[in-house]
Amino acid sequence: MTDMTSMPSSTTVLIVGAGPSGLVAALSLLHHGFKDFVVVDAVEQGENTSRALVVHAATLEALDTIDCGEEIIAKGNKARSFNVRNRSSKLVSANLSSLDKYTRHPYALVIPQNLTEYVLGEKFKGYGATVHRPCKVASLKRNENDDHLTDVTFEDGKTITAKYVIGADGARSVVRRMAGIGFTDPKTGEKGDRVTNLAQMVLADIVYEGRDNNDLEFLGTMSPESFFLSIPMPNSFNDLLAKNGQEVEGQIYRIGAGVPLVDGEIPHSQSKEYLQNLVDRFGPTILSSDASVNPNPTPVRIKEVIWSTRFRTHSAIADKGFTRLGGDELQGATVAADEDTMKHGGIILLVGDAAHIHSPAGGQGMNLGIRDAVFLGDALIKHINASASQPSSVDADYILREFAEERHKRALEVIAFTKNLLSLMGAQDKKISWLFPISATTLRDWVMWLGGKLGFMQSRMAWEMSGLGRR
């Protein structure tokens, strides 16, 4: 825990949240030579869960611009292809090496979120910087002496005054709520808004036993009732767990599966038996614990569960990523202030899950948040410099407004992409029509198998997943 007395009473930039987006926002500022900021986080210890797992090419390129890419790459596994199959055979393979014409990172980097946070945190500490913990925001209000500043008060009563407040505090963002910014699902009216077999999901980090499984690949499995994922984790993840007092022997895998709604609610704590049942029902037969199903001589079983979680898949986006704090009457409101009011408040910016959330389909969430944060650093420096040379800082607000509008547009594109991907992976096993008596999942598998035979389709899949067209 950081000694709270060391936190200053004022700063130019206050970053609320020290997850990947918050740390990258700070590192982006440091890269530009700017040090007048404070980072706070509500929890006493970071790097808590492995949730997000993949860093894509577009994100690695963004991190390269602030000299943060190489350290992360060194800790991850470079997945140069991923395979999608049904339970018994391969349907399609996307060869990410096709991206080598567009990027120096023609792969997906497999690295758990807590390891990414650790690497970013070490880089941050290398600048002599500190995350102040635990600091839970209790209120935001205008400074009495200067309307362009915001007083941020924490639950322990301490207050810090800032010109810019960056909300990087997650999907339940206190900064967003107190700034009166709405957060709703951008309904597209497309197929991606349909209920799927992936409305509720489980993620877990496990160790298999039963055979030498070090050759198990990065694969997704489609079935009529669910989608199942199994991804080998880098050995550096074992090292991080050992550093935190949790020794794990053997290759760790991330598994994920949709749980059909007819099964009822997912238990709060998922047992090894519960997870094994999901593997046996929805995973490829080569991972089954049933000897009569598994084509290999020795069935594969879950030996150890390291971490697991459950969640509902849904999407939401903030009404705006940039605003100026309204009067006291707006605290906790969900309506925007009028233009005259908002011209004089302190600046509020949102990045990461505070600005947008969506399903984990395609591993896009953390990537989008990190790119938000990298580009925010550049936009902030431009605004700070422009404000210093103009009579009113409001005259420079077009810089942050354009940044926020561009990131909002990118977020909408990613949300639409993940909704459609979720609809494809979680298609329900229903007959298309009485004129065409074939199930939607069977047709999906046929189309994917055929598409997998076409090189341009594989390249298109790799391009879409990489984020290079949605930086």
MOWOCOR-V382793 format. One record per residue. N is the residue number from 1. SS is DSSP state (a for helix, b for strand, c for the rest). Layout:
<<N & SS> <N & SS>>
//
This chain:
<<1 & c> <2 & c> <3 & c> <4 & a> <5 & a> <6 & a> <7 & c> <8 & c> <9 & c> <10 & b> <11 & b> <12 & b> <13 & b> <14 & b> <15 & b> <16 & b> <17 & c> <18 & c> <19 & c> <20 & a> <21 & a> <22 & a> <23 & a> <24 & a> <25 & a> <26 & a> <27 & a> <28 & a> <29 & a> <30 & a> <31 & a> <32 & c> <33 & c> <34 & c> <35 & c> <36 & c> <37 & b> <38 & b> <39 & b> <40 & b> <41 & c> <42 & c> <43 & c> <44 & c> <45 & c> <46 & c> <47 & c> <48 & c> <49 & c> <50 & c> <51 & c> <52 & c> <53 & c> <54 & b> <55 & b> <56 & c> <57 & a> <58 & a> <59 & a> <60 & a> <61 & a> <62 & a> <63 & a> <64 & a> <65 & c> <66 & c> <67 & c> <68 & c> <69 & a> <70 & a> <71 & a> <72 & a> <73 & a> <74 & a> <75 & a> <76 & c> <77 & b> <78 & b> <79 & b> <80 & c> <81 & b> <82 & b> <83 & b> <84 & b> <85 & b> <86 & c> <87 & c> <88 & c> <89 & c> <90 & b> <91 & b> <92 & b> <93 & b> <94 & b> <95 & b> <96 & a> <97 & a> <98 & a> <99 & a> <100 & a> <101 & a> <102 & c> <103 & c> <104 & c> <105 & c> <106 & c> <107 & c> <108 & b> <109 & b> <110 & b> <111 & c> <112 & c> <113 & a> <114 & a> <115 & a> <116 & a> <117 & a> <118 & a> <119 & a> <120 & a> <121 & a> <122 & a> <123 & a> <124 & a> <125 & a> <126 & a> <127 & c> <128 & c> <129 & c> <130 & c> <131 & b> <132 & b> <133 & c> <134 & c> <135 & c> <136 & c> <137 & b> <138 & b> <139 & b> <140 & b> <141 & b> <142 & b> <143 & c> <144 & c> <145 & c> <146 & c> <147 & c> <148 & c> <149 & c> <150 & b> <151 & b> <152 & b> <153 & b> <154 & b> <155 & c> <156 & c> <157 & c> <158 & c> <159 & b> <160 & b> <161 & b> <162 & b> <163 & b> <164 & b> <165 & b> <166 & b> <167 & b> <168 & c> <169 & c> <170 & c> <171 & c> <172 & c> <173 & c> <174 & a> <175 & a> <176 & a> <177 & a> <178 & a> <179 & c> <180 & c> <181 & c> <182 & c> <183 & b> <184 & b> <185 & c> <186 & c> <187 & c> <188 & c> <189 & c> <190 & c> <191 & a> <192 & a> <193 & a> <194 & c> <195 & c> <196 & c> <197 & c> <198 & c> <199 & c> <200 & b> <201 & b> <202 & b> <203 & b> <204 & b> <205 & b> <206 & b> <207 & b> <208 & b> <209 & b> <210 & c> <211 & c> <212 & c> <213 & c> <214 & c> <215 & c> <216 & c> <217 & c> <218 & c> <219 & b> <220 & b> <221 & b> <222 & b> <223 & c> <224 & c> <225 & c> <226 & c> <227 & b> <228 & b> <229 & b> <230 & b> <231 & b> <232 & b> <233 & c> <234 & c> <235 & a> <236 & a> <237 & a> <238 & a> <239 & a> <240 & a> <241 & a> <242 & a> <243 & a> <244 & c> <245 & c> <246 & c> <247 & c> <248 & c> <249 & c> <250 & c> <251 & c> <252 & b> <253 & b> <254 & b> <255 & b> <256 & b> <257 & b> <258 & b> <259 & c> <260 & c> <261 & a> <262 & a> <263 & a> <264 & c> <265 & c> <266 & c> <267 & c> <268 & c> <269 & c> <270 & c> <271 & c> <272 & a> <273 & a> <274 & a> <275 & a> <276 & a> <277 & a> <278 & a> <279 & a> <280 & a> <281 & a> <282 & a> <283 & c> <284 & c> <285 & a> <286 & a> <287 & a> <288 & c> <289 & c> <290 & c> <291 & c> <292 & c> <293 & c> <294 & c> <295 & c> <296 & c> <297 & c> <298 & c> <299 & c> <300 & c> <301 & b> <302 & b> <303 & b> <304 & b> <305 & b> <306 & b> <307 & b> <308 & b> <309 & b> <310 & b> <311 & b> <312 & b> <313 & c> <314 & c> <315 & c> <316 & b> <317 & b> <318 & b> <319 & c> <320 & c> <321 & c> <322 & b> <323 & b> <324 & b> <325 & c> <326 & c> <327 & c> <328 & a> <329 & a> <330 & a> <331 & c> <332 & c> <333 & c> <334 & c> <335 & c> <336 & c> <337 & c> <338 & c> <339 & a> <340 & a> <341 & a> <342 & a> <343 & c> <344 & c> <345 & c> <346 & c> <347 & b> <348 & b> <349 & b> <350 & b> <351 & c> <352 & a> <353 & a> <354 & a> <355 & c> <356 & b> <357 & b> <358 & c> <359 & c> <360 & c> <361 & a> <362 & a> <363 & a> <364 & c> <365 & a> <366 & a> <367 & a> <368 & a> <369 & a> <370 & a> <371 & a> <372 & a> <373 & a> <374 & a> <375 & a> <376 & a> <377 & a> <378 & a> <379 & a> <380 & a> <381 & a> <382 & a> <383 & a> <384 & a> <385 & a> <386 & a> <387 & a> <388 & a> <389 & c> <390 & c> <391 & c> <392 & c> <393 & a> <394 & a> <395 & a> <396 & a> <397 & a> <398 & a> <399 & a> <400 & a> <401 & a> <402 & a> <403 & a> <404 & a> <405 & a> <406 & a> <407 & a> <408 & a> <409 & a> <410 & a> <411 & a> <412 & a> <413 & a> <414 & a> <415 & a> <416 & a> <417 & a> <418 & a> <419 & a> <420 & a> <421 & a> <422 & a> <423 & a> <424 & a> <425 & a> <426 & c> <427 & c> <428 & c> <429 & c> <430 & c> <431 & b> <432 & c> <433 & c> <434 & c> <435 & c> <436 & c> <437 & c> <438 & c> <439 & b> <440 & a> <441 & a> <442 & a> <443 & a> <444 & a> <445 & a> <446 & a> <447 & a> <448 & a> <449 & a> <450 & a> <451 & a> <452 & a> <453 & c> <454 & c> <455 & a> <456 & a> <457 & a> <458 & a> <459 & a> <460 & a> <461 & a> <462 & a> <463 & a> <464 & a> <465 & a> <466 & a> <467 & c> <468 & c> <469 & c> <470 & c> <471 & c>>
//
